[in-house]
């Protein structure tokens, strides 16, 4: 019995959605299909030094760096080292990642095991496989 907002026939891009298939081992997208998505995210990061969860936004979910690092490592992309270093620059004083960051500053719930787990998983893959 409530009025719902009007339907907006608009597509929303969320980086972590594009980066999830490789992380979970899905074959829904090939490496060839994923690479341009990853390249686009890296291009924006190199230009702005930010990794917003949505293009044009100012919020970064804590696991976005991990998902991106995981993809870059699996794709053997040279940008992986830069993202690895950046990911560790945003650690808080307890050595964990926050739920999200606004303009690069920790916000939301601190000490998140979900975000920290994904980021550490990507860091381990990078450390074990990077040449």
PAZA-348035 format. One record per residue (C-alpha): x, y, z; chain; residue in three letters. Coordinates in Angstrom, 3 decimals. Layout:
REM PAZA-348035
<atom xx="X" yy="Y" zz="Z" c="A" r="ALA"/>
...
//
This chain:
REM PAZA-348035
<atom xx="0.000" yy="0.000" zz="0.000" c="A" r="UNK"/>
<atom xx="2.984" yy="2.335" zz="-0.190" c="A" r="UNK"/>
<atom xx="4.054" yy="4.431" zz="-3.115" c="A" r="UNK"/>
<atom xx="7.326" yy="3.186" zz="-4.526" c="A" r="UNK"/>
<atom xx="9.858" yy="5.388" zz="-6.243" c="A" r="UNK"/>
<atom xx="9.511" yy="5.559" zz="-10.007" c="A" r="UNK"/>
<atom xx="11.500" yy="3.034" zz="-12.010" c="A" r="UNK"/>
<atom xx="14.607" yy="4.563" zz="-13.533" c="A" r="UNK"/>
<atom xx="15.604" yy="2.793" zz="-16.740" c="A" r="UNK"/>
<atom xx="19.242" yy="3.537" zz="-16.057" c="A" r="UNK"/>
<atom xx="22.281" yy="1.317" zz="-15.775" c="A" r="UNK"/>
<atom xx="24.474" yy="1.647" zz="-12.714" c="A" r="UNK"/>
<atom xx="28.068" yy="0.474" zz="-12.728" c="A" r="UNK"/>
<atom xx="29.567" yy="-0.841" zz="-9.524" c="A" r="UNK"/>
<atom xx="33.209" yy="-1.852" zz="-9.855" c="A" r="UNK"/>
<atom xx="33.080" yy="-4.741" zz="-7.403" c="A" r="UNK"/>
<atom xx="30.356" yy="-6.423" zz="-9.468" c="A" r="UNK"/>
<atom xx="32.623" yy="-6.353" zz="-12.530" c="A" r="UNK"/>
<atom xx="35.559" yy="-7.647" zz="-10.487" c="A" r="UNK"/>
<atom xx="33.732" yy="-10.473" zz="-8.711" c="A" r="UNK"/>
<atom xx="33.738" yy="-13.202" zz="-11.421" c="A" r="UNK"/>
<atom xx="37.512" yy="-13.730" zz="-11.364" c="A" r="UNK"/>
<atom xx="37.593" yy="-13.589" zz="-7.581" c="A" r="UNK"/>
<atom xx="35.026" yy="-16.353" zz="-7.165" c="A" r="UNK"/>
<atom xx="36.421" yy="-18.444" zz="-10.010" c="A" r="UNK"/>
<atom xx="33.395" yy="-17.972" zz="-12.255" c="A" r="UNK"/>
<atom xx="33.689" yy="-18.481" zz="-15.993" c="A" r="UNK"/>
<atom xx="30.734" yy="-16.210" zz="-16.757" c="A" r="UNK"/>
<atom xx="33.225" yy="-13.739" zz="-18.261" c="A" r="UNK"/>
<atom xx="36.502" yy="-14.657" zz="-19.930" c="A" r="UNK"/>
<atom xx="39.798" yy="-12.943" zz="-19.128" c="A" r="UNK"/>
<atom xx="39.456" yy="-11.236" zz="-22.494" c="A" r="UNK"/>
<atom xx="36.074" yy="-9.777" zz="-21.437" c="A" r="UNK"/>
<atom xx="37.222" yy="-8.806" zz="-17.938" c="A" r="UNK"/>
<atom xx="40.479" yy="-7.116" zz="-18.990" c="A" r="UNK"/>
<atom xx="38.856" yy="-3.983" zz="-20.540" c="A" r="UNK"/>
<atom xx="36.721" yy="-3.496" zz="-17.410" c="A" r="UNK"/>
<atom xx="39.814" yy="-3.720" zz="-15.220" c="A" r="UNK"/>
<atom xx="41.759" yy="-1.435" zz="-17.572" c="A" r="UNK"/>
<atom xx="39.031" yy="1.196" zz="-17.311" c="A" r="UNK"/>
<atom xx="39.136" yy="1.126" zz="-13.506" c="A" r="UNK"/>
<atom xx="42.942" yy="1.351" zz="-13.483" c="A" r="UNK"/>
<atom xx="42.904" yy="4.200" zz="-16.013" c="A" r="UNK"/>
<atom xx="40.613" yy="6.223" zz="-13.759" c="A" r="UNK"/>
<atom xx="42.691" yy="5.366" zz="-10.688" c="A" r="UNK"/>
<atom xx="45.927" yy="6.500" zz="-12.342" c="A" r="UNK"/>
<atom xx="44.314" yy="9.729" zz="-13.460" c="A" r="UNK"/>
<atom xx="42.529" yy="10.583" zz="-10.175" c="A" r="UNK"/>
<atom xx="44.444" yy="8.533" zz="-7.555" c="A" r="UNK"/>
<atom xx="41.042" yy="7.391" zz="-6.295" c="A" r="UNK"/>
<atom xx="39.127" yy="4.136" zz="-6.568" c="A" r="UNK"/>
<atom xx="35.435" yy="4.986" zz="-6.217" c="A" r="UNK"/>
<atom xx="33.072" yy="2.034" zz="-6.068" c="A" r="UNK"/>
<atom xx="30.872" yy="3.775" zz="-8.617" c="A" r="UNK"/>
<atom xx="32.332" yy="5.792" zz="-11.481" c="A" r="UNK"/>
<atom xx="32.260" yy="9.450" zz="-10.546" c="A" r="UNK"/>
<atom xx="31.584" yy="8.746" zz="-6.864" c="A" r="UNK"/>
<atom xx="33.660" yy="9.556" zz="-3.806" c="A" r="UNK"/>
<atom xx="33.031" yy="6.398" zz="-1.754" c="A" r="UNK"/>
<atom xx="35.248" yy="3.318" zz="-1.922" c="A" r="UNK"/>
<atom xx="34.118" yy="0.067" zz="-0.322" c="A" r="UNK"/>
<atom xx="36.944" yy="-1.446" zz="1.711" c="A" r="UNK"/>
<atom xx="37.206" yy="-4.566" zz="-0.433" c="A" r="UNK"/>
<atom xx="37.389" yy="-2.738" zz="-3.770" c="A" r="UNK"/>
<atom xx="41.180" yy="-2.581" zz="-3.580" c="A" r="UNK"/>
<atom xx="41.318" yy="-6.324" zz="-2.900" c="A" r="UNK"/>
<atom xx="38.991" yy="-7.207" zz="-5.756" c="A" r="UNK"/>
<atom xx="40.989" yy="-4.997" zz="-8.123" c="A" r="UNK"/>
<atom xx="44.337" yy="-6.375" zz="-6.923" c="A" r="UNK"/>
<atom xx="43.070" yy="-9.938" zz="-7.291" c="A" r="UNK"/>
<atom xx="41.941" yy="-9.279" zz="-10.863" c="A" r="UNK"/>
<atom xx="45.152" yy="-7.484" zz="-11.798" c="A" r="UNK"/>
<atom xx="47.218" yy="-10.337" zz="-10.389" c="A" r="UNK"/>
<atom xx="45.200" yy="-12.990" zz="-12.221" c="A" r="UNK"/>
<atom xx="45.486" yy="-10.957" zz="-15.443" c="A" r="UNK"/>
<atom xx="49.235" yy="-10.473" zz="-14.833" c="A" r="UNK"/>
<atom xx="48.757" yy="-6.707" zz="-15.175" c="A" r="UNK"/>
<atom xx="51.666" yy="-4.471" zz="-14.194" c="A" r="UNK"/>
<atom xx="49.310" yy="-2.103" zz="-12.316" c="A" r="UNK"/>
<atom xx="48.982" yy="-4.746" zz="-9.584" c="A" r="UNK"/>
<atom xx="52.054" yy="-3.491" zz="-7.731" c="A" r="UNK"/>
<atom xx="50.700" yy="0.066" zz="-7.542" c="A" r="UNK"/>
<atom xx="47.327" yy="-1.125" zz="-6.243" c="A" r="UNK"/>
<atom xx="49.043" yy="-3.464" zz="-3.751" c="A" r="UNK"/>
<atom xx="51.016" yy="-0.534" zz="-2.330" c="A" r="UNK"/>
<atom xx="47.970" yy="1.761" zz="-2.253" c="A" r="UNK"/>
<atom xx="45.857" yy="-0.894" zz="-0.525" c="A" r="UNK"/>
<atom xx="48.355" yy="-1.099" zz="2.319" c="A" r="UNK"/>
<atom xx="48.531" yy="2.692" zz="2.609" c="A" r="UNK"/>
<atom xx="44.894" yy="2.847" zz="3.703" c="A" r="UNK"/>
<atom xx="45.241" yy="0.377" zz="6.602" c="A" r="UNK"/>
<atom xx="44.140" yy="1.819" zz="9.906" c="A" r="UNK"/>
<atom xx="46.232" yy="1.729" zz="13.081" c="A" r="UNK"/>
<atom xx="45.036" yy="-1.807" zz="13.913" c="A" r="UNK"/>
<atom xx="46.139" yy="-3.172" zz="10.544" c="A" r="UNK"/>
<atom xx="42.655" yy="-3.672" zz="9.104" c="A" r="UNK"/>
<atom xx="40.479" yy="-2.067" zz="6.461" c="A" r="UNK"/>
<atom xx="37.253" yy="-0.180" zz="7.062" c="A" r="UNK"/>
<atom xx="33.822" yy="-0.795" zz="5.636" c="A" r="UNK"/>
<atom xx="34.259" yy="2.120" zz="3.271" c="A" r="UNK"/>
<atom xx="36.266" yy="5.249" zz="2.637" c="A" r="UNK"/>
<atom xx="35.033" yy="8.693" zz="1.698" c="A" r="UNK"/>
<atom xx="37.614" yy="10.663" zz="-0.240" c="A" r="UNK"/>
<atom xx="40.269" yy="8.242" zz="1.002" c="A" r="UNK"/>
<atom xx="39.395" yy="8.541" zz="4.713" c="A" r="UNK"/>
<atom xx="38.111" yy="5.559" zz="6.697" c="A" r="UNK"/>
<atom xx="34.368" yy="5.771" zz="7.365" c="A" r="UNK"/>
<atom xx="31.576" yy="3.429" zz="8.325" c="A" r="UNK"/>
<atom xx="32.273" yy="0.376" zz="10.457" c="A" r="UNK"/>
<atom xx="35.938" yy="-0.019" zz="11.331" c="A" r="UNK"/>
<atom xx="37.889" yy="-3.276" zz="11.627" c="A" r="UNK"/>
<atom xx="35.796" yy="-5.150" zz="9.080" c="A" r="UNK"/>
<atom xx="36.641" yy="-8.849" zz="8.711" c="A" r="UNK"/>
<atom xx="34.885" yy="-9.104" zz="5.324" c="A" r="UNK"/>
<atom xx="36.815" yy="-6.265" zz="3.708" c="A" r="UNK"/>
<atom xx="40.062" yy="-7.205" zz="5.432" c="A" r="UNK"/>
<atom xx="39.679" yy="-10.860" zz="4.448" c="A" r="UNK"/>
<atom xx="39.209" yy="-10.074" zz="0.762" c="A" r="UNK"/>
<atom xx="42.058" yy="-7.558" zz="0.775" c="A" r="UNK"/>
<atom xx="44.411" yy="-9.999" zz="2.527" c="A" r="UNK"/>
<atom xx="43.393" yy="-12.818" zz="0.199" c="A" r="UNK"/>
<atom xx="44.343" yy="-10.642" zz="-2.777" c="A" r="UNK"/>
<atom xx="47.595" yy="-9.574" zz="-1.099" c="A" r="UNK"/>
<atom xx="48.554" yy="-13.214" zz="-0.495" c="A" r="UNK"/>
<atom xx="47.817" yy="-14.145" zz="-4.114" c="A" r="UNK"/>
<atom xx="49.890" yy="-11.181" zz="-5.274" c="A" r="UNK"/>
<atom xx="52.804" yy="-12.025" zz="-2.947" c="A" r="UNK"/>
<atom xx="52.784" yy="-15.691" zz="-3.968" c="A" r="UNK"/>
<atom xx="52.550" yy="-15.184" zz="-7.708" c="A" r="UNK"/>
<atom xx="53.896" yy="-11.775" zz="-8.666" c="A" r="UNK"/>
<atom xx="57.136" yy="-11.815" zz="-10.644" c="A" r="UNK"/>
//
